Amino acid sequence: MTVCSPPPDFNHHRRLGPFRRPDSTCSLTLTTTTTTTTPATATVTSPLDRSSSSSSFSSSSSFAVESPSSSGDSQSHVASSDSPDDLSSMVWPPLPATRASQFKIAGRRRSEPLARINITVISSPADSDMSMDTVIPKLEEVDEDEELHSKSAEAENNADETGVAPAPRKRGRPRKHPLPAPGGQVKVAKGRSKTGCITCRRRKKKCDETKPACLNCQKNAVVCEGYPPKEIWKSGKQKMEDVVRRNSLTTLPRTLPFLIDGIETDVDRRFLDHFVFEFSRVLTLINDDSNPFKEILLPMATQHRGLMHSLMCLSGSHLSARDPEPRLKERKQYHFRRAITDLRESIYNASPVEDDVSVDDSELLIDDPIIASTLALCLNTICEGETNGEYRPHLDAARYLLVTQRPQNEKFRQFIVEFFQYHDISNSITSLDRRPVGLTGDLHLPDFVPHAQAGALLGIFDGLFSYISEITKLRDRIRQRCNRGFEPAVDYQTLSEAVTIDSALRHWEPSYPHDNSNWIAAQLYRQSTWVYLWRTIRPSRPSDKISHVVNDGLKYLDKLPLTAGANSVMLMPLFLLGCSAFESPQRERIKKGFDALQAYSNLRNIEPALTVVEKVWDLMDNNPEESWDWEKIIKDMNMDFLIT
């Protein structure tokens, strides 16, 4: 019976035998002949074991082993025994010429000695009838490397038959994973990525490169700083061309002129934005786009350079108080000089050309922007915090123009007359020689008196400031009688007029609804007007009545929202309440009111007003009689400013 190489299913689930090296392959060919009970010996040659051992066995069969030699040729050797005399040839060691039982291992080195193993199989006579088919030879598993060696050996045999020399095999172990075929897709090992986000690269973490923010940063609750801009590689020549191109672009004009006359630099644009969005709201009750400074004066200034310089000077003064940057102050001074120059030129151009021709002042044609410029320059002294009467020439010029000229625009006339009267009457409260022009009858309201809610300020269209003018007139009369030594200082006529004003104040009602913040401000104005009347006809000493009215006025002040537009006109009533506060708790609340007003408007006349009030408090505590005439106190302090 001939047993060829083992089936394929044995070659993947068995290990090598104890006498086989992993790097060798063996194929067996067994030839057996069944005879009578005769012992037989078999010799196995293996390059693995350099020691020799022997054993003898008896068997009813003899077999030969065929193994490929190292050179790749295949030989078959058969050893048989027909008589017991031949058993000597099967005894270990065998005869030198006998190669019947040698296993030749393909691929072994020639220098390695052979190891011989003698195996004796003894079978009983009862088993002599057993067929050799029942003997299952031990089969060895062949590794992939062994298969490769087997294939290489077969290739060599085929080369000997065909006469074509095979290509020499490369040294070393063969590849388990052969190289890809030419033209196939080769998988390139991915190196270290340099396209991760900035945060992961700084933290030396692997980034998943998710855009716009990587998930790794989100998972670790880290702010992802994004990805660095991709830089396109450029050669040295291309870089030089880019530099030359950039240098050539710098020589080209890139700026555009400003659209509005009087706005010449970026600082001017900053002044304009500050005027529109912030400063205009602290000048009137109106905070929206219907604010007259934005709705009336600003469009007018775009057509008149002098008025634009006046408004920019006004805005620059207010902004420089918050940000004392040198270039803001320099630009503000520039606009002030240009405003004064343009104002003089405009008045000169409006005058007759011939020197020998006399023209009445009423015949001068003064444009509305010139009148608006005078009031803007008057407000500039408030923003600058000037306390030496710098407002007087500007306010006098506005008074002269309003008395001698009639504004052409009726809407502008309504606003400018109200605005002038508010400052003119408020000025009479803190000055000894400044009296409202409305008392002389030279200046009147427009032909139609608009509704009180249409006014940009409080107290003018609703008639409350007319009572303040009457009280100022009574105050001047009492001061004159005191200076002349007349007793009593308050005569019957003065007392009768005071009672009339008191009755009118009791029946006066604000024109705003109760849910409007202007209603609270109007009530505060009413309280301060009554305090002004009481402080005029009564001696300067504490009283329950004046204390009650001051407390009520402070309650209205506390209810006024901090963001209400009425905060822009709260300085005058707060000054009157302060000059009538005899109690310490009232004074503390008034100080807080001054601080809140400063935080809202940031006007520089608030601090001088508080200084005068604190001086009046000092005289109330030490010399109450002198605290009555605060106009004289302001003059003695060498101060002259507006409390608007």
C-alpha positions as CSV (number, residue, x, y, z in Angstrom):
1,M,0.0,0.0,0.0
2,T,1.3,3.4,-0.9
3,V,0.4,6.5,1.3
4,C,1.0,9.8,-0.4
5,S,1.1,13.2,1.2
6,P,-1.6,14.0,3.8
7,P,-4.9,15.5,2.8
8,P,-5.3,19.2,2.8
9,D,-7.5,19.3,5.9
10,F,-4.7,17.9,8.0
11,N,-2.3,20.7,7.1
12,H,-4.0,23.5,9.1
13,H,-5.0,22.0,12.4
14,R,-2.0,19.9,13.6
15,R,1.4,20.9,14.9
16,L,4.7,19.6,13.8
17,G,6.2,16.4,15.2
18,P,8.8,16.5,17.9
19,F,11.6,15.7,15.4
20,R,10.8,18.4,12.8
21,R,12.1,21.9,12.5
22,P,9.6,24.7,11.7
23,D,11.5,25.7,8.6
24,S,11.5,22.3,6.9
25,T,9.0,20.3,4.9
26,C,8.6,16.6,4.6
27,S,6.5,14.5,2.3
28,L,6.4,10.7,3.0
29,T,5.8,7.8,0.6
30,L,5.3,4.5,2.4
31,T,5.5,1.2,0.6
32,T,4.5,-1.9,2.6
33,T,4.4,-5.5,1.9
34,T,2.4,-7.9,4.0
35,T,4.1,-11.2,5.0
36,T,4.2,-13.6,7.8
37,T,5.1,-12.7,11.3
38,T,8.5,-11.2,10.8
39,P,10.2,-8.5,12.8
40,A,11.3,-5.4,10.8
41,T,13.3,-2.4,11.5
42,A,13.0,1.1,10.1
43,T,15.5,3.9,10.2
44,V,14.4,7.5,10.3
45,T,16.8,10.2,9.4
46,S,16.2,13.8,10.6
47,P,18.4,16.8,10.8
48,L,16.9,17.9,14.1
49,D,18.3,15.5,16.6
50,R,22.1,15.3,16.6
51,S,22.1,12.4,19.1
52,S,21.2,8.8,18.0
53,S,19.1,6.2,19.6
54,S,17.9,2.8,18.5
55,S,15.1,0.4,19.0
56,S,14.1,-2.8,17.3
57,F,10.6,-3.9,16.5
58,S,9.0,-6.9,14.8
59,S,6.3,-6.5,12.2
60,S,4.6,-8.4,9.5
61,S,5.4,-5.7,7.1
62,S,8.3,-3.7,5.8
63,F,8.1,-0.3,4.3
64,A,10.3,2.3,2.7
65,V,10.3,6.1,3.2
66,E,10.8,8.5,0.3
67,S,12.0,12.0,1.1
68,P,13.1,14.8,-1.3
69,S,16.7,15.6,-1.1
70,S,18.3,19.1,-0.5
71,S,19.0,19.5,-4.2
72,G,15.4,19.0,-5.1
73,D,15.5,15.5,-6.7
74,S,13.2,12.8,-5.5
75,Q,14.4,9.2,-4.9
76,S,12.5,6.1,-3.8
77,H,14.1,3.5,-1.6
78,V,12.5,0.2,-0.5
79,A,13.7,-2.1,2.3
80,S,12.2,-5.6,2.4
81,S,12.9,-8.7,4.5
82,D,11.8,-12.1,3.2
83,S,13.7,-14.2,5.8
84,P,14.9,-13.8,9.3
85,D,18.5,-13.8,7.8
86,D,17.9,-10.3,6.5
87,L,17.0,-8.9,9.9
88,S,20.6,-8.1,10.5
89,S,20.4,-5.4,7.8
90,M,17.5,-3.7,9.7
91,V,19.4,-3.5,13.0
92,W,20.7,-0.2,14.1
93,P,22.9,1.1,12.8
94,P,22.1,0.1,9.2
95,L,24.6,-0.7,6.5
96,P,26.2,2.3,4.8
97,A,24.7,1.3,1.5
98,T,21.2,0.9,2.9
99,R,19.2,4.0,2.5
100,A,15.8,2.3,2.5
101,S,14.5,3.8,5.7
102,Q,16.0,7.3,5.6
103,F,13.8,10.4,5.6
104,K,15.4,13.2,3.5
105,I,14.2,16.6,4.5
106,A,13.9,19.1,1.7
107,G,15.7,22.3,2.4
108,R,18.1,21.0,5.1
109,R,21.7,22.2,5.2
110,R,24.3,19.8,3.9
111,S,26.6,20.3,6.8
112,E,24.1,19.1,9.3
113,P,24.7,15.5,10.5
114,L,22.0,12.9,10.3
115,A,20.2,11.5,13.3
116,R,19.0,7.9,13.2
117,I,16.1,6.5,15.0
118,N,15.5,2.7,15.1
119,I,11.8,1.7,15.6
120,T,10.9,-2.0,16.1
121,V,7.2,-3.0,15.8
122,I,6.3,-6.4,17.3
123,S,3.1,-8.0,16.3
124,S,1.6,-11.2,17.6
125,P,0.6,-14.0,15.2
126,A,-3.0,-13.4,16.0
127,D,-2.7,-10.0,14.3
128,S,-1.0,-11.4,11.2
129,D,-4.3,-11.3,9.3
130,M,-4.7,-7.6,10.0
131,S,-4.7,-5.5,6.9
132,M,-2.3,-2.7,6.5
133,D,-5.2,-0.5,5.7
134,T,-6.0,-0.4,9.4
135,V,-2.7,1.2,10.1
136,I,-3.1,5.0,10.1
137,P,0.2,6.8,9.7
138,K,0.9,9.9,11.7
139,L,0.6,12.9,9.5
140,E,2.2,16.3,10.3
141,E,0.8,19.7,9.7
142,V,2.5,21.8,7.2
143,D,2.8,25.6,7.8
144,E,2.5,28.3,5.3
145,D,6.3,28.7,5.3
146,E,6.6,25.0,4.6
147,E,4.1,25.3,1.7
148,L,6.2,28.1,0.2
149,H,9.4,25.9,0.6
150,S,7.5,23.0,-1.0
151,K,6.4,25.2,-3.9
152,S,9.9,26.5,-4.4
153,A,11.3,22.9,-4.4
154,E,8.7,21.9,-7.0
155,A,9.6,25.0,-9.0
156,E,13.3,23.8,-9.0
157,N,12.2,20.3,-10.1
158,N,10.2,21.8,-13.0
159,A,13.2,24.0,-13.9
160,D,15.4,20.9,-14.1
161,E,12.9,19.2,-16.4
162,T,12.5,22.2,-18.6
163,G,16.1,23.2,-18.5
164,V,15.3,26.8,-17.5
165,A,17.1,28.1,-14.5
166,P,14.8,29.6,-11.8
167,A,15.3,33.1,-10.5
168,P,17.4,33.1,-7.3
169,R,15.4,33.4,-4.2
170,K,16.0,36.4,-2.0
171,R,17.7,35.9,1.3
172,G,15.7,35.9,4.5
173,R,12.3,34.7,5.4
174,P,9.7,34.9,2.7
175,R,7.0,37.5,3.0
176,K,3.7,36.4,4.5
177,H,2.1,39.4,2.9
178,P,3.6,39.8,-0.6
179,L,4.1,43.2,-2.2
180,P,1.2,44.6,-4.2
181,A,1.1,44.1,-7.9
182,P,2.5,47.0,-10.0
183,G,-0.2,49.6,-10.7
184,G,-2.3,48.7,-7.8
185,Q,-3.4,51.0,-5.0
186,V,-0.7,51.1,-2.3
187,K,-1.8,52.0,1.2
188,V,0.6,54.6,2.6
189,A,1.0,54.8,6.3
190,K,-0.4,58.0,7.7
191,G,2.1,60.2,9.5
192,R,1.6,62.8,12.2
193,S,-1.2,65.2,11.2
194,K,-0.5,68.9,11.3
195,T,-4.0,70.1,10.4
196,G,-5.6,69.8,13.9
197,C,-7.1,72.7,15.8
198,I,-4.9,75.1,17.6
199,T,-6.1,74.0,21.0
200,C,-5.4,70.3,20.4
201,R,-2.0,71.0,19.0
202,R,-1.1,73.1,22.0
203,R,-2.4,70.4,24.3
204,K,-0.7,67.7,22.3
205,K,-3.9,65.8,21.8
206,K,-5.2,64.0,18.8
207,C,-7.8,66.2,17.0
208,D,-10.7,64.8,15.0
209,E,-10.5,67.9,12.8
210,T,-14.2,68.6,12.9
211,K,-15.2,72.0,11.6
212,P,-15.7,74.7,12.9
213,A,-14.9,73.3,16.4
214,C,-13.5,69.9,17.0
215,L,-15.5,67.3,19.0
216,N,-12.5,66.5,21.1
217,C,-12.5,70.0,22.6
218,Q,-16.2,69.9,23.1
219,K,-16.0,66.6,24.9
220,N,-13.3,67.9,27.2
221,A,-15.1,71.2,27.8
222,V,-12.3,73.2,26.3
223,V,-12.7,76.2,24.1
224,C,-11.7,75.3,20.6
225,E,-9.6,78.1,19.1
226,G,-10.3,77.0,15.6
227,Y,-7.8,76.1,12.9
228,P,-4.8,78.0,11.6
229,P,-5.2,79.5,8.2
230,K,-4.0,77.4,5.4
231,E,-0.8,78.7,3.8
232,I,-0.2,78.0,0.2
233,W,3.4,77.3,-0.6
234,K,5.0,79.9,-2.8
235,S,8.4,80.0,-4.3
236,G,10.9,82.8,-3.7
237,K,10.0,84.4,-7.0
238,Q,6.3,84.4,-6.2
239,K,6.9,85.9,-2.7
240,M,8.9,88.7,-4.2
241,E,6.1,89.4,-6.7
242,D,3.6,89.6,-3.8
243,V,5.9,92.1,-2.0
244,V,6.2,94.3,-5.1
245,R,2.4,94.1,-5.6
246,R,1.7,95.1,-2.0
247,N,4.1,98.0,-2.2
248,S,2.5,99.2,-5.4
249,L,-0.9,99.2,-3.8
250,T,0.2,101.4,-0.9
251,T,0.9,104.2,-3.3
252,L,-2.7,104.2,-4.6
253,P,-5.3,106.5,-3.0
254,R,-7.6,104.4,-0.8
255,T,-9.6,107.0,1.2
256,L,-12.8,108.7,0.3
257,P,-13.9,112.2,1.4
258,F,-16.6,112.5,4.0
259,L,-20.0,113.1,2.8
260,I,-20.9,115.9,5.3
261,D,-19.2,119.3,5.3
262,G,-17.4,119.9,8.6
263,I,-16.7,116.2,9.1
264,E,-13.1,115.9,8.0
265,T,-11.4,113.2,10.1
266,D,-12.1,110.0,11.9
267,V,-12.3,111.9,15.2
268,D,-15.0,114.1,13.6
269,R,-16.9,111.0,12.7
270,R,-16.6,109.8,16.3
271,F,-18.0,113.2,17.5
272,L,-20.9,112.8,15.1
273,D,-21.8,109.3,16.3
274,H,-21.5,110.4,19.9
275,F,-23.8,113.4,19.2
276,V,-26.5,111.2,17.5
277,F,-26.5,108.2,19.8
278,E,-25.6,109.6,23.2
279,F,-25.3,113.3,23.8
280,S,-28.5,114.4,22.2
281,R,-30.6,112.4,24.7
282,V,-29.2,114.3,27.7
283,L,-30.4,117.7,26.3
284,T,-34.1,117.2,26.1
285,L,-36.9,114.9,27.4
286,I,-37.1,113.0,24.1
287,N,-34.8,110.1,23.6
288,D,-36.0,108.8,20.2
289,D,-35.5,110.0,16.7
290,S,-37.9,112.8,17.2
291,N,-35.4,114.5,19.4
292,P,-35.1,118.1,18.0
293,F,-31.4,118.1,18.1
294,K,-31.4,115.1,15.6
295,E,-34.6,115.9,13.7
296,I,-34.1,119.7,13.3
297,L,-30.6,120.9,14.0
298,L,-28.5,118.1,12.5
299,P,-30.1,118.2,9.0
300,M,-29.7,122.0,9.2
301,A,-26.0,121.6,10.0
302,T,-25.4,119.5,6.9
303,Q,-26.2,122.6,4.9
304,H,-24.3,125.0,7.1
305,R,-20.6,124.4,8.0
306,G,-20.6,126.8,10.9
307,L,-23.5,125.1,12.7
308,M,-21.8,121.7,12.1
309,H,-18.6,123.0,13.8
310,S,-20.7,124.2,16.7
311,L,-22.4,120.9,17.2
312,M,-19.1,119.0,16.8
313,C,-17.5,121.3,19.4
314,L,-20.4,120.6,21.7
315,S,-20.2,116.8,21.2
316,G,-16.4,116.9,21.6
317,S,-16.6,118.7,24.9
318,H,-19.0,116.2,26.3
319,L,-16.9,113.2,25.0
320,S,-13.6,114.6,26.2
321,A,-15.0,114.8,29.8
322,R,-15.4,111.0,29.7
323,D,-12.3,110.2,27.6
324,P,-9.5,112.8,28.2
325,E,-7.6,111.8,25.1
326,P,-5.3,114.6,23.8
327,R,-6.4,114.3,20.2
328,L,-10.1,114.7,21.2
329,K,-9.3,117.9,23.0
330,E,-7.2,119.2,20.1
331,R,-10.0,118.5,17.6
332,K,-12.6,120.0,19.9
333,Q,-10.6,123.3,20.1
334,Y,-10.3,123.3,16.3
335,H,-14.1,123.1,15.9
336,F,-14.6,125.8,18.5
337,R,-12.3,128.2,16.6
338,R,-13.9,127.4,13.3
339,A,-17.4,127.9,14.8
340,I,-16.5,131.3,16.2
341,T,-14.9,132.3,12.9
342,D,-17.8,131.1,10.7
343,L,-20.3,132.8,13.1
344,R,-18.5,136.2,12.7
345,E,-18.3,135.8,8.9
346,S,-22.0,134.9,8.7
347,I,-23.0,138.0,10.7
348,Y,-20.6,140.2,8.7
349,N,-22.0,138.9,5.4
350,A,-25.5,139.6,6.5
351,S,-24.7,143.3,7.3
352,P,-24.9,146.0,4.5
353,V,-21.8,146.3,2.3
354,E,-21.8,150.1,2.1
355,D,-20.5,151.8,5.2
356,D,-22.5,155.0,4.7
357,V,-25.8,153.1,4.6
358,S,-27.5,152.6,7.9
359,V,-29.8,149.6,8.2
360,D,-32.0,148.8,11.0
361,D,-31.2,145.7,13.0
362,S,-34.7,144.3,12.2
363,E,-33.8,144.3,8.5
364,L,-30.8,142.1,8.9
365,L,-31.3,138.7,7.4
366,I,-29.9,136.1,9.8
367,D,-30.3,132.5,8.9
368,D,-31.7,130.0,11.3
369,P,-28.4,128.1,11.6
370,I,-26.7,131.2,13.0
371,I,-29.2,131.4,15.9
372,A,-28.8,127.7,16.5
373,S,-25.0,128.1,16.6
374,T,-25.2,130.7,19.4
375,L,-27.3,128.3,21.6
376,A,-24.9,125.4,20.8
377,L,-21.9,127.5,21.9
378,C,-23.9,128.4,25.0
379,L,-24.4,124.7,25.8
380,N,-20.7,124.1,25.2
381,T,-19.9,126.1,28.4
382,I,-22.1,123.7,30.4
383,C,-20.2,120.7,29.0
384,E,-16.9,122.4,29.7
385,G,-17.9,123.1,33.3
386,E,-17.1,126.8,33.0
387,T,-18.1,128.9,36.0
388,N,-16.9,132.4,35.2
389,G,-19.8,133.5,33.0
390,E,-18.5,132.3,29.7
391,Y,-22.1,131.5,28.7
392,R,-23.1,135.2,28.8
393,P,-22.0,136.4,25.3
394,H,-23.6,133.4,23.6
395,L,-26.8,133.6,25.5
396,D,-27.0,137.4,24.9
397,A,-26.4,136.9,21.2
398,A,-29.2,134.4,21.0
399,R,-31.5,136.8,22.9
400,Y,-30.7,139.6,20.5
401,L,-31.3,137.5,17.4
402,L,-34.6,136.1,18.7
403,V,-35.8,139.6,19.6
404,T,-34.8,141.2,16.4
405,Q,-35.2,138.3,14.0
406,R,-38.0,135.8,13.3
407,P,-36.9,132.3,12.5
408,Q,-38.0,131.3,9.1
409,N,-38.7,127.6,9.9
410,E,-41.8,127.5,12.2
411,K,-40.8,124.2,13.6
412,F,-37.4,125.4,14.4
413,R,-38.9,128.6,15.9
414,Q,-41.0,126.6,18.3
415,F,-38.0,124.6,19.5
416,I,-35.5,127.4,19.7
417,V,-37.9,129.8,21.6
418,E,-38.7,127.1,24.2
419,F,-35.0,126.1,24.5
420,F,-33.9,129.8,25.0
421,Q,-36.6,130.6,27.6
422,Y,-35.8,127.5,29.6
423,H,-32.2,128.5,30.0
424,D,-33.0,132.2,30.3
425,I,-35.4,131.7,33.2
426,S,-33.3,129.1,34.9
427,N,-30.3,131.5,34.7
428,S,-32.3,134.1,36.7
429,I,-32.4,131.7,39.7
430,T,-28.7,131.7,40.3
431,S,-27.8,135.3,39.1
432,L,-28.4,138.7,40.5
433,D,-28.4,140.7,37.2
434,R,-29.8,138.2,34.7
435,R,-33.5,138.5,34.3
436,P,-35.8,136.7,31.9
437,V,-36.5,138.6,28.7
438,G,-40.1,137.3,28.8
439,L,-40.8,139.7,31.6
440,T,-40.3,142.7,29.4
441,G,-42.6,141.4,26.7
442,D,-40.0,141.6,23.9
443,L,-40.0,137.9,23.4
444,H,-43.2,135.9,22.9
445,L,-44.1,132.3,22.2
446,P,-45.0,131.4,18.7
447,D,-48.3,132.5,17.3
448,F,-49.8,129.1,18.1
449,V,-49.0,127.6,21.5
450,P,-48.5,123.9,20.9
451,H,-49.6,121.3,23.3
452,A,-47.5,120.9,26.4
453,Q,-46.5,117.3,25.5
454,A,-45.0,118.6,22.2
455,G,-42.3,120.5,24.2
456,A,-38.8,119.2,24.3
457,L,-38.4,120.6,27.9
458,L,-40.6,121.0,31.0
459,G,-42.2,124.1,32.3
460,I,-42.4,126.3,29.2
461,F,-45.5,125.3,27.2
462,D,-47.4,124.2,30.4
463,G,-46.9,127.7,32.0
464,L,-45.0,126.5,35.0
465,F,-41.9,128.6,34.2
466,S,-44.1,131.8,34.1
467,Y,-44.6,131.3,37.9
468,I,-40.9,131.0,38.4
469,S,-40.4,134.3,36.6
470,E,-43.0,136.0,38.8
471,I,-41.3,134.6,41.9
472,T,-38.0,135.9,40.7
473,K,-39.6,139.4,40.4
474,L,-40.9,139.2,44.0
475,R,-37.5,138.1,45.2
476,D,-35.8,141.1,43.6
477,R,-38.3,143.4,45.3
478,I,-37.7,141.8,48.8
479,R,-33.9,142.1,48.3
480,Q,-34.2,145.8,47.5
481,R,-36.3,146.5,50.6
482,C,-33.8,144.5,52.8
483,N,-30.9,146.5,51.3
484,R,-32.6,149.8,51.9
485,G,-33.6,148.7,55.5
486,F,-37.4,148.8,54.9
487,E,-39.5,146.9,57.4
488,P,-41.2,144.6,56.9
489,A,-39.3,143.2,53.9
490,V,-42.4,141.6,52.5
491,D,-45.0,144.3,51.9
492,Y,-48.7,143.8,51.2
493,Q,-48.4,143.9,47.4
494,T,-45.6,141.3,47.5
495,L,-47.6,139.1,49.8
496,S,-50.8,139.4,47.7
497,E,-48.9,138.4,44.5
498,A,-47.3,135.5,46.4
499,V,-50.8,134.2,47.5
500,T,-52.0,134.4,43.9
501,I,-49.0,132.3,42.7
502,D,-49.6,129.8,45.5
503,S,-53.2,129.4,44.5
504,A,-52.2,128.8,40.9
505,L,-49.7,126.2,41.9
506,R,-52.3,124.3,43.9
507,H,-54.5,124.0,40.8
508,W,-51.7,123.3,38.4
509,E,-51.8,119.8,36.9
510,P,-49.2,118.1,34.6
511,S,-50.3,117.5,31.0
512,Y,-48.8,114.0,30.9
513,P,-50.6,110.8,31.9
514,H,-49.9,109.2,35.3
515,D,-48.0,106.2,33.8
516,N,-45.6,108.5,32.0
517,S,-42.2,109.3,33.7
518,N,-42.6,112.9,32.6
519,W,-45.6,113.1,34.9
520,I,-43.3,112.4,37.9
521,A,-40.8,114.9,36.7
522,A,-43.6,117.6,36.3
523,Q,-44.7,116.9,39.8
524,L,-41.2,117.4,41.0
525,Y,-41.0,120.7,39.2
526,R,-44.2,121.8,40.8
527,Q,-42.8,120.9,44.3
528,S,-39.6,122.8,43.6
529,T,-41.5,125.9,42.4
530,W,-43.5,126.0,45.6
531,V,-40.3,125.6,47.6
532,Y,-38.8,128.5,45.6
533,L,-41.9,130.6,46.5
534,W,-41.7,129.7,50.2
535,R,-38.0,130.4,50.5
536,T,-38.7,133.8,48.9
537,I,-41.3,135.2,51.2
538,R,-40.4,133.4,54.4
539,P,-37.2,133.9,56.6
540,S,-34.5,131.3,56.3
541,R,-35.2,129.0,59.2
542,P,-36.5,125.4,59.6
543,S,-40.2,124.7,59.4
544,D,-42.5,121.7,59.3
545,K,-44.1,123.0,56.1
546,I,-40.9,123.3,54.1
547,S,-39.7,120.0,55.5
548,H,-42.9,118.3,54.3
549,V,-42.7,119.7,50.8
550,V,-39.0,118.8,50.4
551,N,-39.7,115.2,51.5
552,D,-42.5,115.0,49.0
553,G,-40.2,116.3,46.3
554,L,-37.6,113.7,47.1
555,K,-40.2,110.9,46.9
556,Y,-40.9,112.0,43.3
557,L,-37.2,112.0,42.7
558,D,-36.8,108.4,44.0
559,K,-39.7,107.2,41.7
560,L,-38.1,108.7,38.6
561,P,-36.5,105.8,36.5
562,L,-32.8,106.1,36.1
563,T,-33.1,105.9,32.3
564,A,-35.9,108.3,31.9
565,G,-35.3,111.3,29.6
566,A,-36.5,113.6,32.3
567,N,-33.2,113.2,34.1
568,S,-31.7,115.6,31.7
569,V,-33.7,118.5,33.2
570,M,-33.5,117.6,36.9
571,L,-30.6,119.9,37.9
572,M,-32.7,123.0,38.5
573,P,-35.4,121.4,40.7
574,L,-32.7,119.5,42.6
575,F,-30.8,122.7,43.3
576,L,-33.9,124.4,44.7
577,L,-34.7,121.4,47.0
578,G,-31.1,121.4,48.1
579,C,-31.2,125.1,49.1
580,S,-34.3,124.3,51.3
581,A,-33.0,121.1,53.0
582,F,-32.5,122.0,56.7
583,E,-32.4,118.3,57.9
584,S,-29.5,116.0,57.6
585,P,-31.4,113.0,56.1
586,Q,-32.7,115.3,53.4
587,R,-29.2,116.4,52.5
588,E,-28.0,112.8,52.2
589,R,-30.7,112.0,49.7
590,I,-30.0,115.1,47.7
591,K,-26.3,114.2,47.4
592,K,-27.4,110.8,46.0
593,G,-29.6,112.7,43.6
594,F,-26.6,114.7,42.4
595,D,-24.6,111.6,41.9
596,A,-27.3,109.9,39.9
597,L,-27.7,112.9,37.7
598,Q,-23.9,113.0,37.1
599,A,-23.9,109.4,36.1
600,Y,-26.8,110.0,33.6
601,S,-25.7,113.1,31.8
602,N,-22.0,113.6,32.7
603,L,-22.4,117.3,32.4
604,R,-19.7,119.4,34.2
605,N,-22.1,122.0,35.7
606,I,-23.5,119.5,38.2
607,E,-20.5,119.5,40.5
608,P,-20.4,123.4,40.8
609,A,-24.1,123.3,41.6
610,L,-23.5,120.8,44.4
611,T,-20.7,123.0,45.7
612,V,-23.0,126.0,46.0
613,V,-25.7,123.8,47.8
614,E,-23.2,122.6,50.3
615,K,-22.2,126.2,51.0
616,V,-25.8,127.1,51.6
617,W,-26.1,124.2,54.1
618,D,-23.1,125.5,55.9
619,L,-24.7,128.9,56.3
620,M,-28.0,127.3,57.4
621,D,-26.2,125.6,60.3
622,N,-24.1,128.7,61.3
623,N,-25.9,131.8,60.0
624,P,-29.4,131.0,58.8
625,E,-30.3,134.5,57.8
626,E,-27.5,134.7,55.2
627,S,-28.6,131.4,53.6
628,W,-31.7,133.1,52.2
629,D,-29.9,134.9,49.4
630,W,-28.0,132.1,47.5
631,E,-27.6,134.4,44.4
632,K,-25.3,136.6,46.5
633,I,-23.5,133.5,47.9
634,I,-22.7,132.4,44.3
635,K,-21.4,135.9,43.5
636,D,-19.2,135.9,46.6
637,M,-17.8,132.5,45.5
638,N,-16.9,134.2,42.1
639,M,-19.0,131.7,40.3
640,D,-21.4,132.3,37.4
641,F,-22.9,129.3,35.5
642,L,-26.1,127.8,34.3
643,I,-28.0,125.2,36.2
644,T,-29.6,123.6,33.2
